[in-house]
Amino acid sequence: MTGPESRFRRLLALYPKDHREEYGEEMLGVLLADGRTGPGVTADLVRAALGARFRQASASVREELREEGWRHAAFAVQFFGSLLLLAMAVRRFAMVIWTMVRWPGYDISPFYGVDLVRALGWAVAVAGAVLGIRLLGVTGAAAGLAGEIVAPFRFYLDTPAQVLNAYWIITAAAVVLIAAAVSVRRAAPRGWPFVVAAGVVLIAQGLAPFSLRVPMFGVAAMLALIGVVRLDSTIRGRVIVFAVPVLAVFPLVRLGFGGFVEHNMRHPEAIALIGPVQWAVLVVVPAAAFVVAAGIGRRFRGLMPRTSKGA
Amino acid sequence: MREPTFLVLTALAGGPQHGYAVIEDIAGMTGGRVRLRAGTLYAALDRLRAEGLIEVDREEIVQSRLRRYYRLTGAGEQSLTAETARLRTQATIAERRLRARRIQLGGATT
């Protein structure tokens, strides 16, 4: 095997297996006949291989989301997600009002508009889920997501870390919007009273003394978890897969952006903004986490007996 | 339609060709301005096959390597015809405006 051939084979290994089987040998022949071997060829093959992988992954996600089991799970995600995000939005609004009551001179005007939009957005999304009106659910979730994005971006130029801190909630809002778009209406998912209770605790947590905030957040998380555990076993696994992109954000921000946040804290005179590659990582990692979790879930369901395999 | 796609369809409009012949044909058509790389070419061929605009004509083994010939389908011919008409319309408009501009500028300087 010649030097260029082994190099081209290594680069062609980046393509998905199906693509390699279909075009691998043919492409190798073209690459060798063409004779170009520079970095341009390498970059072209890497870009095309990543593009092929992305197309394959997005096609498989689209195919998955068309399955009945996913659409039923999406309804539970829409229902629970909208409720919890509404609770978070109300919590922040309640905190603002509480601040206004306690310190009347404190300027809270920057909070009004956006907080109102996202609270109303999530209220509409909950109404859409409860009434089973897709347009209402999607519109509310879209307004909620817009609010969740705009809220931290108001401070982006001064404190980019605010966007990173809120990124998990932006991801959660995006997941709920996607779920609302693909879900099919069913009866209220089992376990919803626990999620409502979790929402109430979250709102109260925002107004509680500092010493109680962490334990109360733990109680809310536990109640939400019980709500998920009580879901029908046929959709529970898929609901967890929907939550994986949100959970992936925490280690991503902590491990991947710790240095970035620290730099900005130490150098307030030279604030670094989030670069294009960092943005790409913030988008790709949660999406990839979903694809990987969906793949694991598919294998897991394949190993289960047919009676509990689910829709 | 992106330029590489248009050029691949144009190359295959002349008759079935294998991958390397498509690269050479396009380089010849464009006077060497566009010389597609293998990654770009096969991304376009794969997409065009999926869209039904081209199909495999035949396969042969040359020097123990697979060589596959591709040809334009009826849908591909229609798509290329529509794109050609669109480009011609735009080129005609551009040509007309450039001619008018030259006349205006000519009038202003004389």
Interface residues (C-beta under 8 A of the other chain):
Chain A: H19 E22 Y23 E25 E26 M27 L28 G29 V30 L31 A33 D34 R36 G40 V41 D44 L45 V46 R47 A48 A49 G51 A52
Chain B: G19 Y20 I23 R37 A38 G39 T40 L41 Y42 A43 L45 D46 V62 R65 L66 R67 R68
